Amino acid sequence: MSDKERNLRVAESIYARFAWNDQTFQEGDCVALLDGQIIAVAKTPQEAIAALRAREPNPKRGMVIEVTHPTIDVVR
């Protein structure tokens, strides 16, 4: 499983349940993920990105997500 796949698995769980491995999140939290692990939870995307880049300078690795309730787009 690749880094991206591990991160996506964690991100999907956070979006669905606002939780991962007994850690809960609030709407608006920004979560930095690397190798399927949560490495930072911040209030702004910039803070989460800074924490991620401090740990992994390669911009092709890791991801930052914003915890939100799912929205439904309808295109007609």
N, C-alpha and C positions, 0 to 999 in steps of 0.2 A: 504494500500500500504506500502510495507516495505521500509526501508532506502535504500537498494540496488536498488529497483525499481525506487524510486524517483531520485536517483543519475544517474541511467541509462537514465532516461527520459531527464534530463538536459544535460547529455553528448551527447546524440543523437542529440539534438537541436544544441548544440555547433558545433558538427562535420558537420552537414548539412548546417548551416547558418552562422557559425562563430559568433553567437550572442545568447544571452539569456536575456529576460526581459530588452531590450534596452541597454544592455551592449555588446560591441563588443570585439572581440579577434583577435589577429594576429597569423599567423602561427608560431609555436614554443613556444607559451605561454603554461605554465603548470598551470592547474586549479585544485584546491583542492575543493572537494565537500563533504558536510556533511548534511544529512537529506534533500536532494534536494535543498540545498542552496550553493551558491558559497562563500567560506570563504577566499580564497586567490587566487591571480594570480601572478605567479612568472616566472622568466626566466629559472630556472632549476628545474628538478624534486625534487632534494634534498631540495630546498627552499620551494617548495609546500608541501612536506611531513612534513617538520619541522613545518610549519604553521598548518597543519592538526593535527599533534600529540600534538602540544601545546594546541589545542582546545579540542581534543578527544584522550586520550592516548590508547584507545582500538584499536589494529591493525585490528580488524575485522569490524570496522566501518569506513565509508568514503571511498573516492577514489580520485586518482589523475589522470588526463588525460593530454595528450599533444595534443594541437590543431594542426591538420594537415589536408591537403586535402586528400580525400579518394584515396586509391590505389586499383587497380584491380589486383588480382592474377589469372593467368590462369594456370591450371594444365592440361597437356595433357598426 
